[in-house]
Amino acid sequence: MSQITIETLQIENFLSIKEGTLNLENRGLLLIQGINEDDSSANSNGAGKSSVVDALSWALYGITARGRSGDKVVNRTAKKNCRVEVKFREGEDVYTVTRYRKHTKGKSRLHLFKGESDLTLGTDKLTQEQLEKILGCSQEVFMASIYAGQGCMPNLPAMTDKELKELVEEAAGGKALEAAYEIARKRAQEAEKAALVVATRYETQERTQGALELQIEEARENVTGWASENAGQIATAEKSVNDALTKAKGLKEKATPEARAGLEARIESIKADIASVASPPPAPIAPVAPSYPAAAYPKPRPLPPAGSAALAVNVGKNKVKLEHATKQLGNLAHELKHLNDKVGTACGECSKTYEEGDLAARKTTIAKQAGELKTERDTLISLIAADEASIRELEELHKRQIEEVDLENSLAADEHRAVCASLDAEYEEARETHQKALDAHRAAIAKLDTSKLLAALTVAQSELTAFDSVVADIKTTLTLAKTIRERVEELKAATNPWEKEVEKRSEELDRVLDVRKATREELDLKNEAVEVAKAAVAVFAPNGIRGELLDSVTPFLNDRTATYLGALSDGNIEATWLTVGETEKGELREKFHIDVDNKHGDEDFEGLSGGEQRKVRIATAMALQDLVASRAHKPLKLFVADEVDDALDVSGLERLMGILEDKARTTGTVLTISHNDIGDWVRDHITVRKSGGQSIIEEAA
């Protein structure tokens, strides 16, 4: 079994302690005393002695021995940079635990190292879990195994049966048994659930088996039913074949080739009789409608003469020229009339004043131009008159030509109408003649009587059609008989489909039976597991092994209590741990308690003096702590006695120091915290000195 050895403890700005370093390995009996220079009336109280133990608990678990945590552990004067570091050893492995609060460097984190290897995880919670695995115990077990303090020392002799049982069970590992009980209950529940799942599956398989057996029974009934139905269909089909053949045979006896030949000969005879009747006269031919000759009119009127248009154009042009020449003559006459009016006026080009001599040349020019224009005018008048006369002659000629054509067209129209009227008269006469001939033809037809022959022909043809229908019916009946015969062969060759269904369901049933057998075996195993789990629950139940636990630890508690109390009381006081008690009637019953007896005083705990009660409480509490330490997974080589000497007389104190000396030899280091002057009993001591709101730890010189 490995042990945990606390080597050193470093404290910085924790509670009242400003700084200090303690070597805790193999110090033997080590006294922690205090001096409170801030309050002379308090003596050593408030100096910070118990803060040393609080620092150890806080560094390892994040909570002090007195239940403080968070920012409450930071020194009130410094207000920051709180740090506690613990080094401990397990075998050859050395671990360093450093916990910070409001620290400039470490913030409020927890760091864990194994030698030089950093074991710190992502969160303080994960790191704390890692640390507790290394320590092998929780904070409660840690404090219970190493710490005896005035404020937390239980009054064991005064406890009730239930309170004492719970405390001793916890100290003896009863928590583990309780946890084992819960685990056993949980496993039993899980086993029952697992068994229920298998049982449900087994029942489902049973229902499946029943359903398959029912399906097989139904399928077998269907096999019989199908066979019966198939036989009935075969019998019905064979009867239909026989009926069809019988019908075809009867029809064949009537519809012989000779009978058909007789019908055909009969029809031909009737047709010959009809043909032998006198033929009617041929129908008269209808007259053809007249075809009128094409009309030789009207002839087109002649076009105007070609030259008249050209003459009209020349007349128009010459009239324009005539108008222009006449206008120029007027302009010259006007200029000549007013030419003398320019005499005495200035020339518009050279500004020279006109004189009569200056205008003579212009008068000559005007006279010449006027003569030429008059000649041109006269010529144009002659041309216009000649052309207009020619135009009138051509128009008279064209008028006479039109009158001649119109007369010719009128005569041709009269002649054409006369020809058409003659043709219409001839057609009407021919049509009347044809109508008379047609009436005579109809009368001749009416005299002929072929109705009886036609009726006989119709009857004969109907009989021939009926004969052909019978022949077709024979073919249809024979075809039907063939089809039914083929169906009979199919029915005879058909395999009963329900036989495969029976085979299939039977195979499924065999598989279900095999699975159900395996499930039954599995269910038996699950039920056995349930019984085992229930047995485990019974073992770890309060009336099981947990009840035996008290019987097993009672001798140890009595031995340790006797050792401690014998030393403290010089054998005058005895405290015995008992699991049974006596009622007022003298009957024995289960009761866990501590029986106290003073050889020279009262017989029960309540009758002892305060100092005697204190000795009993110390002895029983230390015995209980020994029980915790003895059952710890990794025992701690450290013990803390915090003011356990309070209220002891000198002899009791001397005996207590002897006990602590013995404990120091087994644990290596026992920290004794006291505000009494016990330096004479303890050689090694340290002082916690408080001044200015902060304490420092001083080692003895």
Salt bridges, closest charged atoms under 4 A:
GLU7 OE2 - ARG89 NH1 2.52
GLU12 OE1 - ARG83 NE 3.08
GLU25 OE2 - ARG89 NH2 2.82
GLU37 OE2 - ARG689 NH1 2.95
ASP54 OD2 - ARG66 NH2 2.33
ASP71 OD1 - ARG101 NE 2.80
GLU85 OE1 - ARG83 NH1 3.46
GLU90 OE2 - LYS634 NZ 3.16
ASP93 OD2 - LYS114 NZ 3.80
ASP124 OD1 - ARG109 NE 2.82
ASP161 OD2 - LYS165 NZ 3.60
GLU169 OE1 - ARG546 NH2 3.49
GLU182 OE2 - ARG185 NH1 3.58
GLU192 OE2 - LYS534 NZ 3.67
GLU206 OE2 - ARG516 NH2 3.43
GLU238 OE2 - LYS492 NZ 3.20
ASP243 OD2 - LYS239 NZ 3.04
GLU264 OE2 - ARG260 NH1 1.99
GLU335 OE1 - ARG362 NH2 2.79
ASP341 OD2 - HIS338 ND1 3.14
ASP378 OD1 - ARG377 NE 3.81
GLU388 OE2 - LYS319 NZ 3.28
ASP406 OD2 - ARG301 NH2 2.85
GLU408 OE2 - LYS299 NZ 2.07
ASP414 OD1 - ARG417 NH2 2.43
GLU428 OE2 - ARG431 NH2 2.82
GLU463 OE1 - ARG266 NH1 2.51
ASP468 OD1 - ARG260 NE 2.93
ASP473 OD2 - LYS247 NZ 3.66
GLU490 OE1 - ARG487 NH1 3.43
GLU501 OE2 - ARG505 NE 2.74
GLU508 OE1 - ARG505 NH1 2.91
GLU522 OE1 - ARG201 NH1 3.09
ASP524 OD1 - ARG520 NH2 2.83
ASP570 OD2 - ARG655 NH2 3.57
GLU590 OE2 - LYS165 NZ 2.99
ASP626 OD2 - ARG560 NE 3.11
ASP626 OD1 - LYS663 NZ 2.57
ASP662 OD1 - ARG665 NH2 1.96
ASP684 OD2 - ARG27 NE 2.92
GLU698 OE2 - ARG689 NE 3.01
GLU699 OE1 - ARG27 NH2 3.10
